[in-house]
Amino acid sequence: MNHGRFGVMVGGLSFLAGLVAGGVAGLLYAPQSGTRTRRQLASAVEDAKERAGEMAEDATGTVQRAVEHGCRLVNM
């Protein structure tokens, strides 16, 4: 059974490595200036940070509600 998990993990890591390699190759062959590419990358990173922060806030709220619900159930 552990071999199945290992295979999935290796496959997932290989997929991620392929994504990174493809991204790097795309940036190297991009038909635009380096300055413009860097601006676009910075913008994409900023957007990803914002989305990650929003997701973290949503997850925190969900966990807090679950804990409160659990406490109410225990203290019946």
PyMOL Python script that loads the backbone (N, CA, C, O; Angstrom):
from pymol import cmd

cmd.read_pdbstr("""\
ATOM      1  N   MET A   1       0.827  -1.188   0.000  1.00  0.00           N
ATOM      2  CA  MET A   1       0.000   0.000   0.000  1.00  0.00           C
ATOM      3  C   MET A   1       0.874   1.256   0.000  1.00  0.00           C
ATOM      4  O   MET A   1       0.525   2.247  -0.641  1.00  0.00           O
ATOM      5  N   ASN A   2       1.978   1.226   0.694  1.00  0.00           N
ATOM      6  CA  ASN A   2       2.861   2.390   0.723  1.00  0.00           C
ATOM      7  C   ASN A   2       3.447   2.686  -0.648  1.00  0.00           C
ATOM      8  O   ASN A   2       3.759   3.835  -0.959  1.00  0.00           O
ATOM      9  N   HIS A   3       3.598   1.637  -1.481  1.00  0.00           N
ATOM     10  CA  HIS A   3       4.143   1.865  -2.815  1.00  0.00           C
ATOM     11  C   HIS A   3       3.192   2.717  -3.650  1.00  0.00           C
ATOM     12  O   HIS A   3       3.638   3.509  -4.480  1.00  0.00           O
ATOM     13  N   GLY A   4       1.898   2.563  -3.441  1.00  0.00           N
ATOM     14  CA  GLY A   4       0.923   3.377  -4.163  1.00  0.00           C
ATOM     15  C   GLY A   4       1.042   4.844  -3.807  1.00  0.00           C
ATOM     16  O   GLY A   4       1.022   5.706  -4.686  1.00  0.00           O
ATOM     17  N   ARG A   5       1.165   5.132  -2.523  1.00  0.00           N
ATOM     18  CA  ARG A   5       1.330   6.525  -2.093  1.00  0.00           C
ATOM     19  C   ARG A   5       2.612   7.117  -2.632  1.00  0.00           C
ATOM     20  O   ARG A   5       2.644   8.269  -3.063  1.00  0.00           O
ATOM     21  N   PHE A   6       3.672   6.321  -2.605  1.00  0.00           N
ATOM     22  CA  PHE A   6       4.959   6.786  -3.101  1.00  0.00           C
ATOM     23  C   PHE A   6       4.862   7.110  -4.585  1.00  0.00           C
ATOM     24  O   PHE A   6       5.400   8.120  -5.039  1.00  0.00           O
ATOM     25  N   GLY A   7       4.177   6.258  -5.338  1.00  0.00           N
ATOM     26  CA  GLY A   7       4.016   6.497  -6.772  1.00  0.00           C
ATOM     27  C   GLY A   7       3.239   7.767  -7.052  1.00  0.00           C
ATOM     28  O   GLY A   7       3.580   8.527  -7.958  1.00  0.00           O
ATOM     29  N   VAL A   8       2.194   7.995  -6.271  1.00  0.00           N
ATOM     30  CA  VAL A   8       1.402   9.212  -6.443  1.00  0.00           C
ATOM     31  C   VAL A   8       2.246  10.434  -6.105  1.00  0.00           C
ATOM     32  O   VAL A   8       2.187  11.449  -6.799  1.00  0.00           O
ATOM     33  N   MET A   9       3.033  10.332  -5.034  1.00  0.00           N
ATOM     34  CA  MET A   9       3.874  11.455  -4.629  1.00  0.00           C
ATOM     35  C   MET A   9       4.923  11.752  -5.710  1.00  0.00           C
ATOM     36  O   MET A   9       5.145  12.910  -6.064  1.00  0.00           O
ATOM     37  N   VAL A  10       5.557  10.710  -6.223  1.00  0.00           N
ATOM     38  CA  VAL A  10       6.565  10.903  -7.275  1.00  0.00           C
ATOM     39  C   VAL A  10       5.913  11.490  -8.524  1.00  0.00           C
ATOM     40  O   VAL A  10       6.471  12.389  -9.154  1.00  0.00           O
ATOM     41  N   GLY A  11       4.728  10.980  -8.881  1.00  0.00           N
ATOM     42  CA  GLY A  11       4.024  11.513 -10.043  1.00  0.00           C
ATOM     43  C   GLY A  11       3.664  12.978  -9.858  1.00  0.00           C
ATOM     44  O   GLY A  11       3.814  13.778 -10.781  1.00  0.00           O
ATOM     45  N   GLY A  12       3.188  13.333  -8.666  1.00  0.00           N
ATOM     46  CA  GLY A  12       2.839  14.725  -8.386  1.00  0.00           C
ATOM     47  C   GLY A  12       4.051  15.635  -8.438  1.00  0.00           C
ATOM     48  O   GLY A  12       3.994  16.727  -9.004  1.00  0.00           O
ATOM     49  N   LEU A  13       5.146  15.184  -7.847  1.00  0.00           N
ATOM     50  CA  LEU A  13       6.369  15.999  -7.873  1.00  0.00           C
ATOM     51  C   LEU A  13       6.902  16.139  -9.296  1.00  0.00           C
ATOM     52  O   LEU A  13       7.398  17.199  -9.678  1.00  0.00           O
ATOM     53  N   SER A  14       6.798  15.071 -10.075  1.00  0.00           N
ATOM     54  CA  SER A  14       7.237  15.140 -11.473  1.00  0.00           C
ATOM     55  C   SER A  14       6.384  16.135 -12.255  1.00  0.00           C
ATOM     56  O   SER A  14       6.896  16.900 -13.072  1.00  0.00           O
ATOM     57  N   PHE A  15       5.083  16.113 -11.995  1.00  0.00           N
ATOM     58  CA  PHE A  15       4.186  17.065 -12.661  1.00  0.00           C
ATOM     59  C   PHE A  15       4.565  18.495 -12.300  1.00  0.00           C
ATOM     60  O   PHE A  15       4.645  19.354 -13.178  1.00  0.00           O
ATOM     61  N   LEU A  16       4.798  18.760 -11.012  1.00  0.00           N
ATOM     62  CA  LEU A  16       5.180  20.104 -10.584  1.00  0.00           C
ATOM     63  C   LEU A  16       6.514  20.533 -11.196  1.00  0.00           C
ATOM     64  O   LEU A  16       6.679  21.683 -11.601  1.00  0.00           O
ATOM     65  N   ALA A  17       7.462  19.599 -11.257  1.00  0.00           N
ATOM     66  CA  ALA A  17       8.754  19.914 -11.870  1.00  0.00           C
ATOM     67  C   ALA A  17       8.569  20.260 -13.345  1.00  0.00           C
ATOM     68  O   ALA A  17       9.224  21.166 -13.860  1.00  0.00           O
ATOM     69  N   GLY A  18       7.677  19.538 -14.023  1.00  0.00           N
ATOM     70  CA  GLY A  18       7.392  19.834 -15.424  1.00  0.00           C
ATOM     71  C   GLY A  18       6.764  21.201 -15.599  1.00  0.00           C
ATOM     72  O   GLY A  18       7.079  21.920 -16.547  1.00  0.00           O
ATOM     73  N   LEU A  19       5.859  21.565 -14.671  1.00  0.00           N
ATOM     74  CA  LEU A  19       5.260  22.895 -14.729  1.00  0.00           C
ATOM     75  C   LEU A  19       6.312  23.983 -14.585  1.00  0.00           C
ATOM     76  O   LEU A  19       6.303  24.969 -15.321  1.00  0.00           O
ATOM     77  N   VAL A  20       7.212  23.800 -13.638  1.00  0.00           N
ATOM     78  CA  VAL A  20       8.263  24.798 -13.415  1.00  0.00           C
ATOM     79  C   VAL A  20       9.168  24.891 -14.636  1.00  0.00           C
ATOM     80  O   VAL A  20       9.496  25.986 -15.093  1.00  0.00           O
ATOM     81  N   ALA A  21       9.569  23.739 -15.161  1.00  0.00           N
ATOM     82  CA  ALA A  21      10.451  23.740 -16.339  1.00  0.00           C
ATOM     83  C   ALA A  21       9.758  24.399 -17.527  1.00  0.00           C
ATOM     84  O   ALA A  21      10.385  25.160 -18.263  1.00  0.00           O
ATOM     85  N   GLY A  22       8.482  24.118 -17.719  1.00  0.00           N
ATOM     86  CA  GLY A  22       7.741  24.743 -18.808  1.00  0.00           C
ATOM     87  C   GLY A  22       7.621  26.241 -18.628  1.00  0.00           C
ATOM     88  O   GLY A  22       7.724  27.005 -19.588  1.00  0.00           O
ATOM     89  N   GLY A  23       7.400  26.657 -17.381  1.00  0.00           N
ATOM     90  CA  GLY A  23       7.311  28.089 -17.102  1.00  0.00           C
ATOM     91  C   GLY A  23       8.619  28.800 -17.384  1.00  0.00           C
ATOM     92  O   GLY A  23       8.638  29.880 -17.976  1.00  0.00           O
ATOM     93  N   VAL A  24       9.709  28.189 -16.958  1.00  0.00           N
ATOM     94  CA  VAL A  24      11.028  28.789 -17.202  1.00  0.00           C
ATOM     95  C   VAL A  24      11.298  28.866 -18.701  1.00  0.00           C
ATOM     96  O   VAL A  24      11.762  29.893 -19.197  1.00  0.00           O
ATOM     97  N   ALA A  25      11.013  27.798 -19.418  1.00  0.00           N
ATOM     98  CA  ALA A  25      11.234  27.800 -20.867  1.00  0.00           C
ATOM     99  C   ALA A  25      10.368  28.871 -21.533  1.00  0.00           C
ATOM    100  O   ALA A  25      10.824  29.562 -22.444  1.00  0.00           O
ATOM    101  N   GLY A  26       9.130  29.007 -21.083  1.00  0.00           N
ATOM    102  CA  GLY A  26       8.254  30.032 -21.644  1.00  0.00           C
ATOM    103  C   GLY A  26       8.783  31.426 -21.406  1.00  0.00           C
ATOM    104  O   GLY A  26       8.694  32.291 -22.278  1.00  0.00           O
ATOM    105  N   LEU A  27       9.332  31.647 -20.226  1.00  0.00           N
ATOM    106  CA  LEU A  27       9.889  32.975 -19.930  1.00  0.00           C
ATOM    107  C   LEU A  27      11.138  33.258 -20.764  1.00  0.00           C
ATOM    108  O   LEU A  27      11.355  34.386 -21.206  1.00  0.00           O
ATOM    109  N   LEU A  28      11.949  32.234 -20.974  1.00  0.00           N
ATOM    110  CA  LEU A  28      13.171  32.424 -21.751  1.00  0.00           C
ATOM    111  C   LEU A  28      12.872  32.738 -23.217  1.00  0.00           C
ATOM    112  O   LEU A  28      13.624  33.472 -23.858  1.00  0.00           O
ATOM    113  N   TYR A  29      11.801  32.199 -23.740  1.00  0.00           N
ATOM    114  CA  TYR A  29      11.472  32.412 -25.144  1.00  0.00           C
ATOM    115  C   TYR A  29      10.367  33.438 -25.349  1.00  0.00           C
ATOM    116  O   TYR A  29       9.823  33.549 -26.448  1.00  0.00           O
ATOM    117  N   ALA A  30      10.031  34.179 -24.320  1.00  0.00           N
ATOM    118  CA  ALA A  30       8.963  35.177 -24.413  1.00  0.00           C
ATOM    119  C   ALA A  30       9.380  36.299 -25.368  1.00  0.00           C
ATOM    120  O   ALA A  30      10.527  36.745 -25.347  1.00  0.00           O
ATOM    121  N   PRO A  31       8.444  36.749 -26.200  1.00  0.00           N
ATOM    122  CA  PRO A  31       8.777  37.791 -27.177  1.00  0.00           C
ATOM    123  C   PRO A  31       8.629  39.211 -26.626  1.00  0.00           C
ATOM    124  O   PRO A  31       8.328  40.133 -27.383  1.00  0.00           O
ATOM    125  N   GLN A  32       8.834  39.396 -25.344  1.00  0.00           N
ATOM    126  CA  GLN A  32       8.711  40.734 -24.758  1.00  0.00           C
ATOM    127  C   GLN A  32       9.957  41.039 -23.939  1.00  0.00           C
ATOM    128  O   GLN A  32      10.791  40.164 -23.707  1.00  0.00           O
ATOM    129  N   SER A  33      10.071  42.275 -23.510  1.00  0.00           N
ATOM    130  CA  SER A  33      11.259  42.697 -22.786  1.00  0.00           C
ATOM    131  C   SER A  33      11.297  42.087 -21.388  1.00  0.00           C
ATOM    132  O   SER A  33      10.266  41.689 -20.845  1.00  0.00           O
ATOM    133  N   GLY A  34      12.472  42.020 -20.825  1.00  0.00           N
ATOM    134  CA  GLY A  34      12.648  41.500 -19.475  1.00  0.00           C
ATOM    135  C   GLY A  34      11.947  42.354 -18.434  1.00  0.00           C
ATOM    136  O   GLY A  34      11.403  41.829 -17.463  1.00  0.00           O
ATOM    137  N   THR A  35      11.955  43.654 -18.628  1.00  0.00           N
ATOM    138  CA  THR A  35      11.294  44.556 -17.682  1.00  0.00           C
ATOM    139  C   THR A  35       9.798  44.273 -17.631  1.00  0.00           C
ATOM    140  O   THR A  35       9.211  44.211 -16.551  1.00  0.00           O
ATOM    141  N   ARG A  36       9.198  44.106 -18.765  1.00  0.00           N
ATOM    142  CA  ARG A  36       7.760  43.826 -18.814  1.00  0.00           C
ATOM    143  C   ARG A  36       7.454  42.464 -18.180  1.00  0.00           C
ATOM    144  O   ARG A  36       6.477  42.312 -17.446  1.00  0.00           O
ATOM    145  N   THR A  37       8.308  41.479 -18.477  1.00  0.00           N
ATOM    146  CA  THR A  37       8.113  40.149 -17.904  1.00  0.00           C
ATOM    147  C   THR A  37       8.219  40.201 -16.394  1.00  0.00           C
ATOM    148  O   THR A  37       7.416  39.580 -15.697  1.00  0.00           O
ATOM    149  N   ARG A  38       9.201  40.935 -15.872  1.00  0.00           N
ATOM    150  CA  ARG A  38       9.362  41.047 -14.415  1.00  0.00           C
ATOM    151  C   ARG A  38       8.156  41.729 -13.779  1.00  0.00           C
ATOM    152  O   ARG A  38       7.715  41.331 -12.700  1.00  0.00           O
ATOM    153  N   ARG A  39       7.621  42.751 -14.440  1.00  0.00           N
ATOM    154  CA  ARG A  39       6.411  43.418 -13.931  1.00  0.00           C
ATOM    155  C   ARG A  39       5.231  42.454 -13.884  1.00  0.00           C
ATOM    156  O   ARG A  39       4.474  42.430 -12.914  1.00  0.00           O
ATOM    157  N   GLN A  40       5.085  41.671 -14.928  1.00  0.00           N
ATOM    158  CA  GLN A  40       3.990  40.700 -14.967  1.00  0.00           C
ATOM    159  C   GLN A  40       4.159  39.645 -13.877  1.00  0.00           C
ATOM    160  O   GLN A  40       3.190  39.259 -13.223  1.00  0.00           O
ATOM    161  N   LEU A  41       5.386  39.183 -13.685  1.00  0.00           N
ATOM    162  CA  LEU A  41       5.640  38.194 -12.631  1.00  0.00           C
ATOM    163  C   LEU A  41       5.348  38.780 -11.253  1.00  0.00           C
ATOM    164  O   LEU A  41       4.743  38.120 -10.408  1.00  0.00           O
ATOM    165  N   ALA A  42       5.775  40.007 -11.032  1.00  0.00           N
ATOM    166  CA  ALA A  42       5.527  40.650  -9.738  1.00  0.00           C
ATOM    167  C   ALA A  42       4.030  40.799  -9.499  1.00  0.00           C
ATOM    168  O   ALA A  42       3.554  40.594  -8.382  1.00  0.00           O
ATOM    169  N   SER A  43       3.298  41.150 -10.531  1.00  0.00           N
ATOM    170  CA  SER A  43       1.854  41.284 -10.411  1.00  0.00           C
ATOM    171  C   SER A  43       1.203  39.936 -10.113  1.00  0.00           C
ATOM    172  O   SER A  43       0.298  39.850  -9.283  1.00  0.00           O
ATOM    173  N   ALA A  44       1.658  38.895 -10.783  1.00  0.00           N
ATOM    174  CA  ALA A  44       1.108  37.555 -10.558  1.00  0.00           C
ATOM    175  C   ALA A  44       1.401  37.077  -9.136  1.00  0.00           C
ATOM    176  O   ALA A  44       0.548  36.460  -8.499  1.00  0.00           O
ATOM    177  N   VAL A  45       2.592  37.357  -8.647  1.00  0.00           N
ATOM    178  CA  VAL A  45       2.951  36.969  -7.283  1.00  0.00           C
ATOM    179  C   VAL A  45       2.095  37.724  -6.278  1.00  0.00           C
ATOM    180  O   VAL A  45       1.632  37.142  -5.297  1.00  0.00           O
ATOM    181  N   GLU A  46       1.884  38.994  -6.509  1.00  0.00           N
ATOM    182  CA  GLU A  46       1.051  39.801  -5.605  1.00  0.00           C
ATOM    183  C   GLU A  46      -0.380  39.278  -5.581  1.00  0.00           C
ATOM    184  O   GLU A  46      -0.995  39.177  -4.520  1.00  0.00           O
ATOM    185  N   ASP A  47      -0.909  38.945  -6.767  1.00  0.00           N
ATOM    186  CA  ASP A  47      -2.261  38.376  -6.834  1.00  0.00           C
ATOM    187  C   ASP A  47      -2.338  37.053  -6.071  1.00  0.00           C
ATOM    188  O   ASP A  47      -3.303  36.799  -5.350  1.00  0.00           O
ATOM    189  N   ALA A  48      -1.313  36.215  -6.236  1.00  0.00           N
ATOM    190  CA  ALA A  48      -1.293  34.927  -5.537  1.00  0.00           C
ATOM    191  C   ALA A  48      -1.238  35.129  -4.023  1.00  0.00           C
ATOM    192  O   ALA A  48      -1.886  34.396  -3.275  1.00  0.00           O
ATOM    193  N   LYS A  49      -0.471  36.114  -3.572  1.00  0.00           N
ATOM    194  CA  LYS A  49      -0.399  36.415  -2.134  1.00  0.00           C
ATOM    195  C   LYS A  49      -1.766  36.828  -1.602  1.00  0.00           C
ATOM    196  O   LYS A  49      -2.194  36.378  -0.539  1.00  0.00           O
ATOM    197  N   GLU A  50      -2.440  37.682  -2.347  1.00  0.00           N
ATOM    198  CA  GLU A  50      -3.767  38.140  -1.926  1.00  0.00           C
ATOM    199  C   GLU A  50      -4.745  36.978  -1.842  1.00  0.00           C
ATOM    200  O   GLU A  50      -5.490  36.852  -0.871  1.00  0.00           O
ATOM    201  N   ARG A  51      -4.737  36.121  -2.878  1.00  0.00           N
ATOM    202  CA  ARG A  51      -5.645  34.966  -2.875  1.00  0.00           C
ATOM    203  C   ARG A  51      -5.320  34.020  -1.730  1.00  0.00           C
ATOM    204  O   ARG A  51      -6.228  33.485  -1.094  1.00  0.00           O
ATOM    205  N   ALA A  52      -4.028  33.805  -1.457  1.00  0.00           N
ATOM    206  CA  ALA A  52      -3.639  32.922  -0.364  1.00  0.00           C
ATOM    207  C   ALA A  52      -4.091  33.500   0.977  1.00  0.00           C
ATOM    208  O   ALA A  52      -4.540  32.762   1.854  1.00  0.00           O
ATOM    209  N   GLY A  53      -3.972  34.821   1.134  1.00  0.00           N
ATOM    210  CA  GLY A  53      -4.433  35.464   2.359  1.00  0.00           C
ATOM    211  C   GLY A  53      -5.931  35.323   2.540  1.00  0.00           C
ATOM    212  O   GLY A  53      -6.407  35.063   3.645  1.00  0.00           O
ATOM    213  N   GLU A  54      -6.679  35.495   1.453  1.00  0.00           N
ATOM    214  CA  GLU A  54      -8.132  35.342   1.515  1.00  0.00           C
ATOM    215  C   GLU A  54      -8.512  33.910   1.873  1.00  0.00           C
ATOM    216  O   GLU A  54      -9.416  33.680   2.676  1.00  0.00           O
ATOM    217  N   MET A  55      -7.813  32.952   1.269  1.00  0.00           N
ATOM    218  CA  MET A  55      -8.099  31.552   1.565  1.00  0.00           C
ATOM    219  C   MET A  55      -7.767  31.225   3.019  1.00  0.00           C
ATOM    220  O   MET A  55      -8.488  30.462   3.662  1.00  0.00           O
ATOM    221  N   ALA A  56      -6.688  31.793   3.539  1.00  0.00           N
ATOM    222  CA  ALA A  56      -6.317  31.564   4.930  1.00  0.00           C
ATOM    223  C   ALA A  56      -7.371  32.150   5.869  1.00  0.00           C
ATOM    224  O   ALA A  56      -7.720  31.536   6.877  1.00  0.00           O
ATOM    225  N   GLU A  57      -7.874  33.334   5.536  1.00  0.00           N
ATOM    226  CA  GLU A  57      -8.922  33.944   6.357  1.00  0.00           C
ATOM    227  C   GLU A  57     -10.191  33.100   6.334  1.00  0.00           C
ATOM    228  O   GLU A  57     -10.824  32.899   7.370  1.00  0.00           O
ATOM    229  N   ASP A  58     -10.561  32.605   5.156  1.00  0.00           N
ATOM    230  CA  ASP A  58     -11.741  31.743   5.042  1.00  0.00           C
ATOM    231  C   ASP A  58     -11.557  30.470   5.862  1.00  0.00           C
ATOM    232  O   ASP A  58     -12.469  30.049   6.573  1.00  0.00           O
ATOM    233  N   ALA A  59     -10.385  29.863   5.765  1.00  0.00           N
ATOM    234  CA  ALA A  59     -10.115  28.631   6.508  1.00  0.00           C
ATOM    235  C   ALA A  59     -10.147  28.893   8.010  1.00  0.00           C
ATOM    236  O   ALA A  59     -10.671  28.080   8.772  1.00  0.00           O
ATOM    237  N   THR A  60      -9.594  30.012   8.432  1.00  0.00           N
ATOM    238  CA  THR A  60      -9.603  30.355   9.854  1.00  0.00           C
ATOM    239  C   THR A  60     -11.027  30.505  10.358  1.00  0.00           C
ATOM    240  O   THR A  60     -11.366  30.000  11.429  1.00  0.00           O
ATOM    241  N   GLY A  61     -11.855  31.191   9.599  1.00  0.00           N
ATOM    242  CA  GLY A  61     -13.254  31.363   9.987  1.00  0.00           C
ATOM    243  C   GLY A  61     -13.985  30.030  10.054  1.00  0.00           C
ATOM    244  O   GLY A  61     -14.777  29.799  10.968  1.00  0.00           O
ATOM    245  N   THR A  62     -13.728  29.164   9.103  1.00  0.00           N
ATOM    246  CA  THR A  62     -14.369  27.851   9.088  1.00  0.00           C
ATOM    247  C   THR A  62     -13.949  27.026  10.296  1.00  0.00           C
ATOM    248  O   THR A  62     -14.783  26.380  10.932  1.00  0.00           O
ATOM    249  N   VAL A  63     -12.670  27.046  10.611  1.00  0.00           N
ATOM    250  CA  VAL A  63     -12.179  26.298  11.772  1.00  0.00           C
ATOM    251  C   VAL A  63     -12.766  26.863  13.054  1.00  0.00           C
ATOM    252  O   VAL A  63     -13.168  26.105  13.936  1.00  0.00           O
ATOM    253  N   GLN A  64     -12.819  28.188  13.169  1.00  0.00           N
ATOM    254  CA  GLN A  64     -13.386  28.795  14.375  1.00  0.00           C
ATOM    255  C   GLN A  64     -14.850  28.410  14.546  1.00  0.00           C
ATOM    256  O   GLN A  64     -15.285  28.108  15.658  1.00  0.00           O
ATOM    257  N   ARG A  65     -15.606  28.418  13.465  1.00  0.00           N
ATOM    258  CA  ARG A  65     -17.017  28.019  13.553  1.00  0.00           C
ATOM    259  C   ARG A  65     -17.153  26.551  13.946  1.00  0.00           C
ATOM    260  O   ARG A  65     -18.032  26.196  14.731  1.00  0.00           O
ATOM    261  N   ALA A  66     -16.291  25.704  13.406  1.00  0.00           N
ATOM    262  CA  ALA A  66     -16.334  24.281  13.745  1.00  0.00           C
ATOM    263  C   ALA A  66     -15.996  24.064  15.217  1.00  0.00           C
ATOM    264  O   ALA A  66     -16.626  23.240  15.881  1.00  0.00           O
ATOM    265  N   VAL A  67     -15.017  24.788  15.727  1.00  0.00           N
ATOM    266  CA  VAL A  67     -14.645  24.666  17.141  1.00  0.00           C
ATOM    267  C   VAL A  67     -15.788  25.146  18.022  1.00  0.00           C
ATOM    268  O   VAL A  67     -16.120  24.497  19.014  1.00  0.00           O
ATOM    269  N   GLU A  68     -16.391  26.270  17.674  1.00  0.00           N
ATOM    270  CA  GLU A  68     -17.519  26.771  18.453  1.00  0.00           C
ATOM    271  C   GLU A  68     -18.682  25.778  18.446  1.00  0.00           C
ATOM    272  O   GLU A  68     -19.315  25.550  19.477  1.00  0.00           O
ATOM    273  N   HIS A  69     -18.955  25.198  17.293  1.00  0.00           N
ATOM    274  CA  HIS A  69     -20.030  24.214  17.187  1.00  0.00           C
ATOM    275  C   HIS A  69     -19.697  22.993  18.048  1.00  0.00           C
ATOM    276  O   HIS A  69     -20.563  22.469  18.749  1.00  0.00           O
ATOM    277  N   GLY A  70     -18.458  22.550  17.994  1.00  0.00           N
ATOM    278  CA  GLY A  70     -18.022  21.402  18.811  1.00  0.00           C
ATOM    279  C   GLY A  70     -18.152  21.696  20.290  1.00  0.00           C
ATOM    280  O   GLY A  70     -18.592  20.845  21.062  1.00  0.00           O
ATOM    281  N   CYS A  71     -17.774  22.888  20.683  1.00  0.00           N
ATOM    282  CA  CYS A  71     -17.903  23.268  22.107  1.00  0.00           C
ATOM    283  C   CYS A  71     -19.360  23.286  22.547  1.00  0.00           C
ATOM    284  O   CYS A  71     -19.684  22.852  23.653  1.00  0.00           O
ATOM    285  N   ARG A  72     -20.235  23.784  21.687  1.00  0.00           N
ATOM    286  CA  ARG A  72     -21.658  23.777  22.017  1.00  0.00           C
ATOM    287  C   ARG A  72     -22.193  22.356  22.169  1.00  0.00           C
ATOM    288  O   ARG A  72     -22.999  22.076  23.057  1.00  0.00           O
ATOM    289  N   LEU A  73     -21.738  21.468  21.296  1.00  0.00           N
ATOM    290  CA  LEU A  73     -22.193  20.071  21.367  1.00  0.00           C
ATOM    291  C   LEU A  73     -21.711  19.393  22.645  1.00  0.00           C
ATOM    292  O   LEU A  73     -22.457  18.635  23.264  1.00  0.00           O
ATOM    293  N   VAL A  74     -20.477  19.659  23.039  1.00  0.00           N
ATOM    294  CA  VAL A  74     -19.908  19.035  24.229  1.00  0.00           C
ATOM    295  C   VAL A  74     -20.573  19.579  25.496  1.00  0.00           C
ATOM    296  O   VAL A  74     -20.789  18.831  26.450  1.00  0.00           O
ATOM    297  N   ASN A  75     -20.897  20.862  25.512  1.00  0.00           N
ATOM    298  CA  ASN A  75     -21.465  21.494  26.707  1.00  0.00           C
ATOM    299  C   ASN A  75     -22.990  21.407  26.758  1.00  0.00           C
ATOM    300  O   ASN A  75     -23.616  22.172  27.493  1.00  0.00           O
ATOM    301  N   MET A  76     -23.588  20.523  26.020  1.00  0.00           N
ATOM    302  CA  MET A  76     -25.055  20.407  25.995  1.00  0.00           C
ATOM    303  C   MET A  76     -25.538  20.290  27.375  1.00  0.00           C
ATOM    304  O   MET A  76     -26.744  20.181  27.601  1.00  0.00           O
TER     305      MET A  76
END
""", "prot")
cmd.dss("prot")
cmd.show_as("cartoon", "prot")
cmd.util.cbc("prot")
cmd.orient("prot")
